[in-house]
Amino acid sequence: MSSTKEEAPAVRVLGLWASPFVIRVLIALRLKGVEHEVLEEVVGKKSELLLRSNPVHKKIPVLLHHGKPISESLIIVQYIDEVWSSNAPAILPADPYVRAVERFWAQYIDDKFPRGIRILKGTVDGNKDEIVEQLSTALQLLEEAFLKLSNGKHYFGGDNIGYLDIALGSHVGWVRAVEKIAGVQLLDAAKVPHLVAWADRFCAHPAVVDVLPSADRFVEYSVKYGSFFPTRPSLPTE
Ligand SMILES: N[C@@H](CCC(=O)N[C@@H](CS)C(=O)NCC(=O)O)C(=O)O
């Protein structure tokens, strides 16, 4: 018998459960029903495999497909959609214009949310009041975008979770966590009711519920570690 059991699974993800970018990849794989293995990085210490697989940015997530590395969460989501195109409804919209619009908003989300969340967590310096203002404006714009793109359906992608749902939804856990940490309100039902309802639906979706932890777990993580790869004497070092 050949030792196929010993071979690495075709799809592996280098990640960390608390990373919103990793969560994107896990949601996309689950939506497409792709079997995969998650290799959890140790907080504070990047693995050799990560450094070798993403030598440019040295960041998670990395998707290893038959050993070939792909980096950057949104690029990975698009890759998964293309490779497993027949597995489930498409993640990206078919219409090139709608696709461009969703990519625009996804880039906007990544311009605003990761930095804002770090400032509210206190791992990066910045004016918290200004950030709350900026994130509230961003959420207001995204509420309007949701109304246009969803066409009265449940998700940005219509009847199914799509690219923009994944791009924004992956940040929802941390948004709710920093609301608790900083004592602010961002996903406010009085201001962005459709987005709040969408966020609840997204978090409860079967492809999401097991990989998007509760706000409390993010809060605990934040108290314990601060950032993802912090340099702290108490953490493992080289
Ligand atoms: N734009 C990247 C961001 C990835 C990212 O920032 N990952 C964080 C964890 S959430 C990381 O690996 N940080 C390590 C570092 O900054 O050195 C993506 O979408 O994949």
The ligand as a MOL file (V3000), in Angstrom:
LIG
                    3D

  0  0  0     0  0            999 V3000
M  V30 BEGIN CTAB
M  V30 COUNTS 20 19 0 0 0
M  V30 BEGIN ATOM
M  V30 1 N -4.0470 42.3900 4.0390 0
M  V30 2 C -3.7670 41.1610 4.7350 0
M  V30 3 C -3.7200 41.4340 6.2200 0
M  V30 4 C -3.2770 40.2100 7.0010 0
M  V30 5 C -2.8560 40.5790 8.4230 0
M  V30 6 O -2.7230 41.7640 8.7740 0
M  V30 7 N -2.6350 39.5540 9.2370 0
M  V30 8 C -2.1710 39.7830 10.5770 0
M  V30 9 C -2.9550 38.9460 11.5610 0
M  V30 10 S -4.6180 39.5270 11.6720 0
M  V30 11 C -0.7150 39.3570 10.6580 0
M  V30 12 O -0.3480 38.3110 10.1800 0
M  V30 13 N 0.1080 40.1990 11.2910 0
M  V30 14 C 1.4880 39.9220 11.4620 0
M  V30 15 C 2.3490 41.1070 11.2320 0
M  V30 16 O 1.8260 42.2030 11.0160 0
M  V30 17 O 3.5680 40.9460 11.2710 0
M  V30 18 C -4.8330 40.1310 4.3660 0
M  V30 19 O -5.9380 40.5350 4.0090 0
M  V30 20 O -4.5400 38.9340 4.4170 0
M  V30 END ATOM
M  V30 BEGIN BOND
M  V30 1 1 1 2
M  V30 2 1 2 3
M  V30 3 1 2 18
M  V30 4 1 3 4
M  V30 5 1 4 5
M  V30 6 2 5 6
M  V30 7 1 5 7
M  V30 8 1 7 8
M  V30 9 1 8 9
M  V30 10 1 8 11
M  V30 11 1 9 10
M  V30 12 2 11 12
M  V30 13 1 11 13
M  V30 14 1 13 14
M  V30 15 1 14 15
M  V30 16 2 15 16
M  V30 17 1 15 17
M  V30 18 2 18 19
M  V30 19 1 18 20
M  V30 END BOND
M  V30 END CTAB
M  END
